[in-house]
Amino acid sequence: MGAHRERGPRLQPTPPTLHSATTAVVGVALDLLHVISLALMQGFTEFLPISTSAHLVLPSLLFGWPMQGLVLDVALHFGSLVAVAAYFRRDLLHFGAGLWRWIREGQADVYVRLMAQVVTATIPIVALGILLRDWIEPRPRSLVLIAATAIGFALLMWVADTRIERSGTTEFELSWRDALLIGLLQMLAIVPGTSRSGITMTAGLLLGMSREAASRFAFLLAIPTILGTTTLGAIGTVRAHLVVDWSEAIVGFAVSGLVSFVSIHYFLKWIERTGMAPYVAYLLAIGALLLGFGLLRG
């Protein structure tokens, strides 16, 4: 792992502006501790409402570590994808069986309707990503922007969790309008510092869903979103002729997948009891930390 395995210039440890890890094509060989640390952050932040982009800059700030390259990024996301698919395997199996009955008998059940709503909610972020891809990918991410967005998002999540009356609507009772509204709010995840899972959970809470139902829908919505991200990353890897360090990729995939699965399980187990307050407080602390770094660096 000591030599460079992908072509391109080395990233500076603490640049004035930091690029998104999900769009970085340049990579460097990383030691095992670095790989495991990034995989842990991916596993926790992909599904907990605490902002992946706000955390991915921390190793660079605190330890001078470079961001991971595209190959490792694909491996980490693929681990999260396998984890969420494994956790919701029964829902996916019910959907497959329901889809087969729908094709044969022309009658869709609640699982087919739910998955159709997941697809509907995915359309806005896919369309926005295609339209703004050239603008987003080279765009620098300033610490002040990430910090301010994380703080603002935390406050919105707190309002949705504590100030909106919930009707207890489950993910199976969503209307098509509500599914589309959740998808439209998910577009805010394109702004650095906004948690993708967090903003979709917040949207569900604003629509009166129970905490668990809003979280389950957000996690189901992650499946096509992460699948798209991973597919595009894999295509980018092939086109750039990047050399794969399989030891890094396998370790990153395994750790990310395991931590993602555990995060989903315990989040859903505890969310009705804890609410969003712990995540709001944590995000405010991270936002304040990054804001301090950003202001000190000018």
N, C-alpha and C positions, 0 to 999 in steps of 0.2 A: 504493500500500500504506500510505499515511500515515494514513488515516482508519479509524475503526471500521467493520467490515463486518457484524457480527452484533450483535443487540440484547443488552443486559444490562450489569451493572456490570463495571468493569475489575477483574481479579484483582490483589491486592497482590503485589509482587515476591517478598517473603519472608515469607509468613504463618506463624503459629505451627504450623499443621498444613496439610499439602498434600493436595489431593484428587487422586484418580487421573485421569490424562490421558484414559483411555479412557471415563470417564463424565462428563467436563466438557462442558457444553453451551454455557457462556459462552466466547467467544473474542475475540481482538483481532487487528487487522491486524499482521502480523509482517514484519520486513525479510527480505531474501533470505538473509543469513547465518544468521539464526535458523531459517528454514525448512529450509535445507540441513543445519544442525547437528542438528535434530530428526529429519530424514529419515535421516541417517547413524546416529544412535543407534537408530532403529527398525530399520534394516536389519541392524545388527550384533547388537543385543540380542534381536531376535525369535527368532533361530535359534541363536545361541551361548548356552551355559548360564551367563549372567552377569546375569540379572535386569533386565528392562525397567524396572520401577518404581523400582529403586535408581538407575538412570541418569537417568530423566526428571526427578528432583528436582535434579540437579546444575546445570543451567543457571540455575535459579531461585536456587540458593544462591550460585553463583560469579559470575553476571553480572546478577542481578536480573531475569532474563527471566520473563515470565508463561508459564504452561502453554499449549499450543496448544488451540484450540477443537475442537469436534466435527467440523467440516468438514474441517480439516486432518488430524485423527486418522483419519477414514475414508479419506482419500487415502493416508496413510502405510501403513495396514493393507492397503489394496487393492494397493499396490505390492508388499508382501510376499507377498500371496496369489498374484498373477500370477507372481512369481518362483518360488515353490515349485511351483506347477502347471507352469510351464515346465521347471523342472529335472527333475521326475518325469513329464514328458509321455509317455515310453515306457511307464511303469507304468500311467498313466491310460489310454493307448490300448489296452494289453493288457487292462486291466480292462473297457473298453468292449466290446472284441471278445469277451472271455470271457463278459460278461453277456449279449451277444446270443446266443452259442451256448447258454448256460444256458437262456435263454427258449425257444429253438427245440428244443433236444435234451434239456433237463432235467439236464444234467451240468455242475457248476461246476468250473472249474480253479483253480490255486493263486492267481491274481490276484483272482478273485472272492472266494475265501475270505479273502485278505489284506484286501481292502477291506471285507468284512463285519466283520472283526475291528477295523478302524479305526473303523467305525461303532459297534461294541459298546463300544470304549474311550472313545468320545466321549459316550455316554449319561450317565455319572455327572456330568460337569462341566456338561452342559446342564441336567440335573435340578436340580443344586445352584444354578446360576445363576438358574433360574426361581424356586426356592423362596426364595432369599436376596436377590433383586434389590433389593427395597425397603430392605433392611438394608445392602447393600453400597454402593449408589450414593452415598448422602449421607455415607458413613462417612469421617471424616478419616484421613489416613495420617501417623502421626507418624514422625519421622526415626529415633527410637530403635527403633521396631517394625521399620521397614524394614531398619535396620542389623543388628539382632539376628537377624532372619529370614535375611538374606543370609549372615551368618556361620554360622548353624546349618545352612543348606542346603549351604554349601560343605563343611562337615565331613562331612555325610551323603554328599555326592557323592564325597568322598575315600575314605570307607569302602567305598562300593559299587565304586569303581574299583580299589582296592588290596587289599581284604580279602575279597572274594567270589570264589570259584573260578568261572571262566566255562567253560561247556560248548561255547561256539561256536555256540549256537542262532541261526539266522537269522530274519529277520522272517517268512519263509514257514513256519517250523516252530513258531511260537507256538501254544500251546493256547488254547482259548476262555477258560479260567480265567485264564491269564496276561494275555491281552488285557484282561479285565475288571479284573484287579488293577492294571495300568498305568493304566487309566482312573480307578480309584479314587484312586490316588496323584496323578493329574493334578489332582484337586480341591484339593490343597494349593496350586496356583498361584493360588488365589483370595486367599491371604494375601500382602499386600504384601511384596516382597523376595524372593519365590520365583520362580525362572525356570520358565516353563511348559515350554519345551523341555528345560531342565535336569532338572526333576523327572521327566519321562517317560523321559529317557535313564537317569537314576539308577534308576528302577523297572526298566527293561530289564536294566541291569547287575546289580541285585539278584536278578533271575530267571535269571542266568547267560548272557544274550545276549552276543555279541561287541560291542565298542564300535561298530563300524560299523553292525551290524544294529540295535542299540538306537537309534542316531542316525537311521537311515533311517526306522524306525517312528515315532520322535518327529516327524520332519519330515512324514511322510504324515499323522500325526494332527493336524498344524497346519492342514491344508487345511480340514476341516470346522469346526475351532475358529475360525480367522481368518475364514472365510466367514460364520459366525454373527455374529461381532463386527462385521464390516463391514456386514452386512445390517441389524442392529439400529441401528448408527450412522447408516446412510443413512435409515432410517425416522425416527429421532429428528431428523435434519436437516430432513426434509420437514415433520414435525409442528411443529417449532419455527419454521418459515418462515425459516430462516437463509439469508443471502445468501452465495453461493459466490464467493470470490475465485479465479478460475480460474487465474491465474498462480501463486498459492501452491500450489493443489491439484495442478497439473500438475508443477511442479518437485518438490514433495514426493513425489508418486507415482513420478516417474522416478528420483529419487535413491534412494528407499527400495527400489524394485524392483531396481535395478542392484546396490546394496550387499547386499541380501538374497541375490540369486543368487550373487554372488561368495562370500559368507559360507558358504552351503550347500556350494558346490563345494569350497572349500579345507578346510573343517572335515572333510568326509567323506574328503578325500584324505589328511589328516594325522592323523586321530584315532587310528588304530591305533598310530602311532609315538609321538605325544606323550602319549596318555592324557588324563586330566582334570586333571592336576597344574597346568598353566598357568592354567586357568580357576578352579581352587580358590584358587590364590595371588592371582589378580586379584580374586576376590570377597571374600576376606578383607581385602585392602587397601581396596576400596571400602566394605566394611562398617565397617572401623575409621574411615575418613574420615567417613562419615555419622554414626557413633556419636559421634565427637568434636564434630561440628557440633551434634548433638542435645543432648548434655550441656552444651555451652557456652551454648546458647540456653535451657537450663532446661526 
